[in-house]
Amino acid sequence: MSKLFEYQGKNLLAEGGFKIPRGIIIKSVDDAENVFKEIGTGVLKAQVFTTGRAALGLVKFPMTLEELQTYISEMLSQSIKGYKIETLLFEEKLDIKQEYFAGITLVSGKSSPTLVFSSRGGSGIEEIVSKYPKSVFFLDINPDKIPLPFELIPLLKKTGISGKVLNLLSDSLISLVKTAIKTEAKSLEINPLVLTDKGKIIAADCHITVDDYAVFRHPEFGIEIARELGHPPTELEKIAYAVEKDDYRGTFYFIQLEDNFKKGAGVLGFHGAGGGGSMMSMDALQKFGYKVANFCDTSGNPPASKIYRAAKIILSQKNIDGYFGSGSGVASQEQFYSAMGIVKALRELNPDIPVVFRLGGNGEERAIRILEDYTKDLKPTVRCYGKDTSVSECASEMNQLIAQGNLKNNTETLKVNNRNLISDYSFKTVTNGTVGFNYALCLSCTSKVCISECQSGILEEKNGVPVLNISKEDVAKGKCTECLACEVECFAHGNGGGRIDLPIPGLDKEGSV
Amino acid sequence: MSILIGKNKKVLVQGITGREGRARTKLMLDIGTQVIAGVTPGQAGLEVLGVPVYDTVAEAVKIHGTIDITVVFVPAPIVKNAVIEAFASGIKLAVIVPDRVPVYDVMAISRAAKQYGARFTGPNTLGILSPGVGILGMIGGNADSVKKWFKSGSVGISSRSGGLTTATAYYLNKDGIGQSTIVHVGGDSLIGLPHPEIVKLFQEDVDTRLIVILGEIGGSQEEDVAELLSGGRITKPVVAYVGGREAQEGTQFSHAGAIIEGNRGTYQGKVDSLRAAGAVVVDDISDISGEVKKILDKLEE
């Protein structure tokens, strides 16, 4: 969930003409003196995403500079739900005559935002509303047709507002609506909205949640990961999000759930496909007493390159006891792309843990063959199943493999990829990958499987070696769909002359953060 | 008969020259859907699998006459423009496949749909399939699988999960139970035709005798179906599954949201309301076909 801090929200409101308290951002105790000179006695508020800050001691009213310094040091040394408190807001104190609640929210399934206003505000707003339903109004907003004051005034009156405040409040609500639409807010709340003794309407607090899918249009918010994580993003989550961010081909969702676990603790790397199928699969693992180190969903027909990067990221988690993947069981996406991506990752990392996948659905026979046959020379035991094997059976298989330990015992792995790209001929792919061919190997290759298996059909044979049949510019724009056949199939059936190098910024070649 | 889709409907593909557009056009053509034109701005004059490509929807309509349905495969950031363009050119149904469409864009699409008297499914949908009639979108992935996995019959499926849609149809089929139409309504919180709308269409559909709902926690689509059932607007039997029992309850992101939505959206709330309204609710998707068979057998008597 892409949340904005109070001070960010208030600045956005101010840009829209809303009145906000005079305030200054504090990042260190060194700021105290200047700030105190500027504001005087005021209110110090930690910038965190939780509500109910006062009860947590994160709202203070220092009377002297020394008190301000003490509170700043205290707050900046704390963490809330894993988030280190890094920013404080020091504001002028308001002389409050009346508190209101105002907000915009999107209700699931409704095709217009709803404006909510309550003539009673402050903490415990949900109880207030249920106790005094007459002090609240709701209004559906058409973003193409923002309400005018005359439409709001009768509604405000019904909640008990009267006099000159009607004009001030209707103007404020209109600017609130405009700000919510401009920021693509799923919710924007001002609680309390304050009427001061001097008769001004001021936003004393502000919480904005931006639509995750719209964050790309708002770089100014500085949102690092537009995802609901429930904790500050880990290094690995940042790496994973960078893979997903600009690649709209299919979905790659990655969250770490366990940290600091030991080998043998029964924590697995999890690679799901589809929300519903993934939930079902995690339940199945749980029944055997396993935990998942991470949640991951690659679905919506992502290219093999995305699966590969996901696999590398999952496998980079230290101390996992196995690598397990399953979706709903009957996927519409071509599962051999998934298999290609997983094989490439396994060949590079050669992890000493069992691997069980359920790649049921389209192309499953081919997917199973690729995943099992192309990994025979590796350390891990790799098992792959299709739609007629239930996820419970797959979980049981994983359980057995872990119990019996690695039986393969092939200490020397002969054909594991060495990642040096020897390129007599190379071109870039859409995600900054490089495809390269070692023509010495290609010349003596009789299969030319790179050409026959290329899913985009962009290669042809010239003078005994593969070359592009379209321009390198077109390839880089996405005509190469990164199916990975030029490496994975080449390795299995060709001469090993084809390679594709797909960088994952933040992960090194051995797959460590 | 079927809902939303029909043998004689003329279909447009927006984003036909892209990776997904191309692959799914092949699927739709192979299965007999009448894809008559494609649109990718700047690519007019090309052909994709024999389907002519135009710069705008209006140009396609000018050449081919009225087009009934558009299937949209353009990247999420430009979906809004593509769909409204289609509505403005007289297309009455859009199937919006892409994921991650900004919600304010979906709201704009929704307003445009009202303005033009059009409808849409998705975003974030695998599409619609009616065995023996056609496909809109990507359900099944390729023609061979579609022919193997889905058979014509009398069960209508409305689902919020793409993967479970296909899985459920496959398992029904294994037990010899065919489907009338399968609709993946889309995985997002705001979609064009949620469960209750699809269920109403199934109620009207002469080929559908029983309705399967694959629900999920969050939102109020399942509760709304329960209301239709208890209000007597739906008289056909309903078998339902609600996913996410073990998952965290949908996170409320605001006080105002909580004020308006109250307790709707929880697993238990959905199951209880569906059961109270007379639907059969199963704990596991593998139990669906057994329950469906029981009810269908009873209807035979």
Interface residues (C-beta under 8 A of the other chain):
Chain A: M1 T51 F101 G103 I104 T105 L106 V107 S108 G109 K110 S111 S112 P113 T114 V116 I125 E126 V129 V136 F138 N142 P143 D144 I181 E184 K186 S187 E189 N191 H207 T209 D211 Y213 A214 F216 R217 E228 Y248 R249 T251 A273 G274 G275 G276 G277 M279 M280 M282 D283 Q286 S299 G300 N301 P303 G327 S328 G329 V330 A331 S332 Q333 E334 G361 N362 K387 S390 G478 T481
Chain B: G18 R19 E20 A23 P75 A76 P77 P98 D99 R100 V101 P102 V103 Y104 D105 V106 M107 A108 S110 R111 N124 L126 M138 I139 G140 G141 N142 S145 W149 R160 S161 G162 G163 L164 T166 A167 A169 Y170 G187 S189 L190 I191 P194 L214 E216 G218 G219 S220 Q221 G243 G244 E246 A247 T251 F253 S254 H255 A256 G257 A258 I259 I260 E261 G265 I285 S286
